[in-house]
Amino acid sequence: MTEGVTRLDVQRVDDSGACATSDDLAVEEPLEIRVSRDGDGIPRTIAVTMRTPGNDAELAIGYLFTEGIVRRGDEIVGVHACHGRALRVELAPTVSLDLARLERHSYTSSSCGACGKTSTSALHATPTWMLPEGKPIVDGALVRALPGLLRDEQVLFATTGGLHASALFDLDGRLIAMREDVGRHNALDKVIGGELLAGRLPAHERILIVSGRVSFELVQKALMAGIPIVAAIGAPSSLAVEWARENGMTLLGFVGAERFNVYAGGERLQRHPHIWL
């Protein structure tokens, strides 16, 4: 069985009655993220997130980056598996740990990475890079093609029907990275963590597409990674639109083969130069 997928016995019911069969389900398990600084040897738990197993190191590193704890790949000394469902990320001794800002309640659900923050000010992390003004320029036809390109890569979704996805494409529609997870924020953290490790941030020449709705949190994470264009198959929230407009990001929703809505940053769309949201 593929990692992140489990098979369970179920009853299938239709007009002819019920029968015993099996079904493939997306795995949802907790992951405790711990940090320590090289030399001090004191691990600190900063989050417990419900996630689909796979690419856990990318998830932990992406989380630390999008929370503003690390800024560069060379601040990661190593990632170590701990007893149980936990990872310890060892940081360079120069990294400052503001544990009070990171404080959460007992766990982060797979549906909300911002849940449990102790104040609204803790929701905002300062990006390392400003987005390039008015760049890059993308063709509307490429935007409309993204959902199909994403779906072609969603192997685990095709198996289970129960996973979100985030993917980065270049300006020619070539896939750079794609990750799936039961949590929208986890899928994006996995993508961003992988890009940080690969030395490909800031992602100023990339387009992000997410499989569902887009919240403030996803816009914030994309902003931290320097992603100028975010496309969602679903709807954005009002705060996502507000934050995208405030930071000069292009935000697109209800993206499909026939149309999409422009909520912010229409100047980056080649075929719609008159849109300035």
N, C-alpha and C positions, 0 to 999 in steps of 0.2 A: 504494500500500500504506500502511496506517495506521502511524504512528510506533509503534515498539515491536513490530511484527510483520514477519516476513520469510517469503517463500515459497520452499521448496526442493523439488527433484525427489526423489521417493522411490519405492520399490517397495511396492505393496500386495499382500498375500498372503492368499488365502482358500482354501476347498475347491476352487475351480475353477482355481486356479493363481495366478500373479503377473502384475501389470500395472503399467505406468509411470503415475504420477500425480504430483500435487504436494500439499504440505501446508503450512499456515500455522503458523509457530512463533513463540513469544515470543523476542524478542531479549534476549540477555544480554551486556552489555559493561561494561568497567571505567569508573568515574568517579573521577578524582582530585579530592579536595576540598582546596583550599588556603585559607589565611586570611592576611590582612594587616590592619594597623591603619592607619587614615587618618593619613597624614603620615609613617609610617616607611618605606613602600615595600618592605618585606621580606616576600615571600610565604613561607609555611611550609606544607608538606604535612602534613595531620593524618590523612588516611585515603584509602585507595583501596577503593572498594566495588564489587561486581558488581551491576549494576542493569539494569532495563529502561529505555531512553531515554524521556524525557518527564517534564515537571515537575521537571527537574534542580535548578533554583534552590530549589524547595520542599524537595526532598530534602536539599540541602546545609544549608539554614537549619534544617530540622527536626532534622537530625543535630546541629548546633551547639547547638540549644536543648535537646534531650533529653540531651545530654552535659553540660549545665550551663555551656557556654561563654558563651552569650548568655541574657539573661533577658527582654528586651523587644524589640519590633520596631524601636524607634528606635536600637538598638545596631547595626543593619545599615545601613551606609552605601550599599552597592551590591553587585551580583553581576556578575562579569565572566567571559565565556568566554575560556579560554586556548588556546594552541596544543595541538592534540591533544584527548584526552578529559579535559578538566580544567575546573574552575570555581574562580575565586578570589572568596571572600567578603570584602569590605572591611568592617572593623569600626570602630566609633567608637574614638577614641584612649583612652577611659576603660576599655575592656574589657580585663580581665586575661587573659593567655594562659598557662595552666598546661600547658605542652607535655609535661612529665614525666608528668602524670596521663593525658594523652591518648595516650601512646606505645602503639603497636600493633606487631604483626609486619608482614610485607610487604603484606598486603591483608586485606580483610574479605570473606568469601564471601557469596553471596546467601542462604545458609541461616542465617547466624549473625553478627549484628552485634556480639556480645560476644567473639567469637573473637579471640585475640591480645592481649587485655588483659593487662598485665604483673602485676597483682595483683588479688585479690578485692575489695580496698577500692576499686579503680578502677571497679568495676561500679556503684557507688552514686553518684548525683548528688543533691544536696539540692534538693527541690522548692521552687519559689517560693511556692506556695499550698498550704495544708492543704485536704483534702477536707471538704466540708460534712457534719457528723455526721448520719447517718440520712436525708440528703436527696440527690437528689430521690426521690420515691416513684413507682414504675412498676408498671404492670399486667402480670401474667404473660402475658396475651394479646398484648400488644405485643412482649414478648420473643420469643415463639414465631413472630411474624410477621416478625422481622428477617431470618432467612436468605432468605426469599422476596423481600423487598424488596432485599436485597443482590444476589441473583442477577440480578434484573431490570436492575441497573445495570452488571453485569460484561460490558461489550461485548467487551473483549479476551480475557477468559476464554472467552466463547462462541465466539470465533474460533479460539483456540489450545488451550484446555484446560490451559494451563501457567502460570497466573499466580495469585498470592495477591492478596487485596484487604483493605483496611481502610476502614471507613466510619463516619461520625458521623451520628447521627440525633437529632432533638429529641424531646421527651417525647410529642409527638403522632404520631411515626413519620414525620416529614418528613425527607428526606435533606438534610444540610448539606454534606457533602463525602465523596467516595469516590475512592480511588486504587488502581491495580493495579501490581504489580511481581513479578518473579521472586523477590524477597526479601520475607519477611513484615515484617522491620524496616524495609525501604525504603518499603514501602507506607504504613506508619504514620508514618514520618518525613515523607513527602510530605504526608499529611493534616495533621499537626501544623504543619509549616512553612507550609502555606497558611493555616491558622487564625491563626498568629502574625502573618503579613503582613496578614491581614484585620482584625486587632485583636479577635479573638473568643476570646482566652484570658484567664482560665482557662475551661475548658469544663465548668463546674459543672452545667449543665442539659443535658448531652448523654449519649448512650449510644454506646459504641464496640462495633462488631462486627467480628471478624476471621474470615477464611474458613477458617482451619485450626486448628492447635493454638495454645495460648497459653503462652509461656515467661515466665520471670522478666523477660527483657529487655523484652517487650511491656508487662508490668505496670508496669515502671519508667518506660517512655516515657509511658504513659497517666497515671501519677502525676505526672510532670513537667508535663503539660498540664492537670492538674486535672480529669481525667475520672473521675467517681466510679463508673461502671458499665461493666464490660468483659464482653462476651459473646463466646464462641468457638463455632464450629461443631464444632471438635474438642475435644481434652482439654487441661487445663492440666497443667503440671509441678508437682512437689511444692514447688519453690522459688517458683513463681508464686503458689501458694495461700498459702504462708507469708508472702510479701511483701504480698499483698493483705490478709490478715488483720491483719498488723502495722500497716498504714497505713489501715485503715478503708475499704477499697475493696470494692465488690460484684463478685464474680467468678463468672461462670456458664459452664458448659461443656456440650458435647454439645447445643447449642441446636438444636432442630428444631421442626417444626410441631406435634408432639404433646407434647413434654416438654423439660425441660432439668434439669441438675444445678446445685445451689447449693453453691459451695465456700467462699464468704465473703460477708459483708454481706447476709444474707437480710432484714434489717430494712427494706431499701429496696423490697421486693416487696410490693405492695399486697394481693395475695391470699394471702400467706404470712406474716402478722404473727408467727406462732409460731416462725419460723426465725431463729435468732440465731447464725450461724456467724461 
